[in-house]
Amino acid sequence: MIVIENVDYIGITVSDMDNAISFYSDLFDFEVVERVSNTDEAYIRVGDILLKLVEVKDFKAPENLKNNICFYIDEEDFDDALDELQEKNITIVHGPENIRKGRLVVFTDPDGNKIELRYPRFSL
């Protein structure tokens, strides 16, 4: 058995590195940790969350793709987040919807990658 300690990073395919960095920075305050020279990769971070962006020209996530990244946000911030998504004309693909004592919304980044915002945290 392989013992996993934690998630190191989450990899996301994007079609335009500068556009992706701008999207994640403007919406979530991610900061560039490193743009790997001589590659199409960059690492961005907010808090303890590290994303690896990998640029593939002309990439577009299939609409029927069920993968997503889920970010937990505070209940008090949920309505403000919805307002910001609307102000920035970001495509909501599901929700907002009420869930077990909370809410969630799913939207896409510029390449169709799905992002979920929710509260409370998912727990088993």
Contacts in CASP RR format, 6 or more apart in sequence:
PFRMAT RR
TARGET T0000
AUTHOR 0000-0000-0000
METHOD contacts of the structure
MODEL  1
MIVIENVDYIGITVSDMDNAISFYSDLFDFEVVERVSNTDEAYIRVGDIL
LKLVEVKDFKAPENLKNNICFYIDEEDFDDALDELQEKNITIVHGPENIR
KGRLVVFTDPDGNKIELRYPRFSL
8 50 0 8 1.000
9 43 0 8 1.000
9 50 0 8 1.000
9 51 0 8 1.000
9 52 0 8 1.000
10 49 0 8 1.000
10 50 0 8 1.000
10 51 0 8 1.000
10 52 0 8 1.000
10 69 0 8 1.000
11 51 0 8 1.000
11 52 0 8 1.000
11 53 0 8 1.000
11 54 0 8 1.000
12 20 0 8 1.000
12 51 0 8 1.000
12 52 0 8 1.000
12 53 0 8 1.000
12 54 0 8 1.000
12 69 0 8 1.000
12 109 0 8 1.000
12 113 0 8 1.000
13 54 0 8 1.000
13 55 0 8 1.000
13 56 0 8 1.000
13 59 0 8 1.000
13 61 0 8 1.000
13 111 0 8 1.000
13 113 0 8 1.000
14 20 0 8 1.000
14 53 0 8 1.000
14 54 0 8 1.000
14 55 0 8 1.000
14 56 0 8 1.000
14 59 0 8 1.000
14 109 0 8 1.000
14 110 0 8 1.000
14 111 0 8 1.000
14 113 0 8 1.000
15 55 0 8 1.000
15 56 0 8 1.000
15 57 0 8 1.000
15 58 0 8 1.000
15 59 0 8 1.000
15 60 0 8 1.000
15 110 0 8 1.000
15 111 0 8 1.000
16 55 0 8 1.000
16 110 0 8 1.000
16 111 0 8 1.000
17 35 0 8 1.000
17 40 0 8 1.000
17 42 0 8 1.000
17 53 0 8 1.000
17 55 0 8 1.000
19 110 0 8 1.000
20 53 0 8 1.000
20 55 0 8 1.000
20 109 0 8 1.000
20 110 0 8 1.000
20 111 0 8 1.000
21 30 0 8 1.000
21 32 0 8 1.000
21 42 0 8 1.000
21 44 0 8 1.000
21 53 0 8 1.000
23 109 0 8 1.000
23 110 0 8 1.000
24 30 0 8 1.000
24 44 0 8 1.000
24 51 0 8 1.000
24 53 0 8 1.000
24 109 0 8 1.000
25 31 0 8 1.000
25 32 0 8 1.000
25 44 0 8 1.000
26 88 0 8 1.000
27 84 0 8 1.000
27 88 0 8 1.000
27 90 0 8 1.000
28 46 0 8 1.000
28 71 0 8 1.000
29 46 0 8 1.000
30 44 0 8 1.000
30 45 0 8 1.000
30 46 0 8 1.000
30 49 0 8 1.000
30 51 0 8 1.000
31 44 0 8 1.000
31 45 0 8 1.000
31 46 0 8 1.000
32 42 0 8 1.000
32 43 0 8 1.000
32 44 0 8 1.000
33 43 0 8 1.000
33 44 0 8 1.000
33 45 0 8 1.000
33 50 0 8 1.000
34 42 0 8 1.000
34 43 0 8 1.000
35 41 0 8 1.000
35 42 0 8 1.000
36 42 0 8 1.000
36 43 0 8 1.000
40 54 0 8 1.000
40 55 0 8 1.000
40 56 0 8 1.000
41 52 0 8 1.000
41 53 0 8 1.000
41 54 0 8 1.000
41 55 0 8 1.000
42 52 0 8 1.000
42 53 0 8 1.000
43 50 0 8 1.000
43 51 0 8 1.000
43 52 0 8 1.000
43 53 0 8 1.000
44 50 0 8 1.000
44 51 0 8 1.000
44 53 0 8 1.000
45 51 0 8 1.000
49 71 0 8 1.000
59 111 0 8 1.000
60 111 0 8 1.000
60 112 0 8 1.000
61 108 0 8 1.000
61 111 0 8 1.000
61 112 0 8 1.000
61 113 0 8 1.000
61 114 0 8 1.000
63 112 0 8 1.000
65 114 0 8 1.000
66 114 0 8 1.000
67 113 0 8 1.000
67 114 0 8 1.000
68 106 0 8 1.000
68 113 0 8 1.000
68 114 0 8 1.000
68 115 0 8 1.000
68 116 0 8 1.000
69 113 0 8 1.000
69 114 0 8 1.000
69 115 0 8 1.000
69 116 0 8 1.000
70 115 0 8 1.000
70 116 0 8 1.000
70 117 0 8 1.000
70 118 0 8 1.000
70 122 0 8 1.000
71 115 0 8 1.000
71 116 0 8 1.000
71 117 0 8 1.000
71 118 0 8 1.000
72 118 0 8 1.000
72 119 0 8 1.000
72 120 0 8 1.000
72 121 0 8 1.000
72 122 0 8 1.000
73 81 0 8 1.000
73 117 0 8 1.000
73 118 0 8 1.000
73 119 0 8 1.000
74 119 0 8 1.000
75 102 0 8 1.000
75 103 0 8 1.000
75 119 0 8 1.000
75 120 0 8 1.000
78 96 0 8 1.000
78 103 0 8 1.000
78 117 0 8 1.000
78 119 0 8 1.000
81 105 0 8 1.000
81 117 0 8 1.000
82 96 0 8 1.000
82 105 0 8 1.000
85 92 0 8 1.000
85 105 0 8 1.000
85 107 0 8 1.000
90 107 0 8 1.000
90 108 0 8 1.000
91 107 0 8 1.000
91 108 0 8 1.000
92 105 0 8 1.000
92 106 0 8 1.000
92 107 0 8 1.000
93 106 0 8 1.000
93 107 0 8 1.000
93 108 0 8 1.000
93 114 0 8 1.000
94 104 0 8 1.000
94 105 0 8 1.000
94 106 0 8 1.000
95 104 0 8 1.000
95 105 0 8 1.000
95 106 0 8 1.000
96 103 0 8 1.000
96 104 0 8 1.000
96 105 0 8 1.000
97 103 0 8 1.000
97 104 0 8 1.000
97 105 0 8 1.000
99 118 0 8 1.000
100 120 0 8 1.000
101 120 0 8 1.000
102 118 0 8 1.000
102 119 0 8 1.000
102 120 0 8 1.000
103 118 0 8 1.000
103 119 0 8 1.000
104 116 0 8 1.000
104 117 0 8 1.000
104 118 0 8 1.000
104 119 0 8 1.000
105 116 0 8 1.000
105 117 0 8 1.000
105 118 0 8 1.000
106 114 0 8 1.000
106 115 0 8 1.000
106 116 0 8 1.000
107 114 0 8 1.000
107 115 0 8 1.000
107 117 0 8 1.000
108 114 0 8 1.000
108 115 0 8 1.000
109 115 0 8 1.000
END
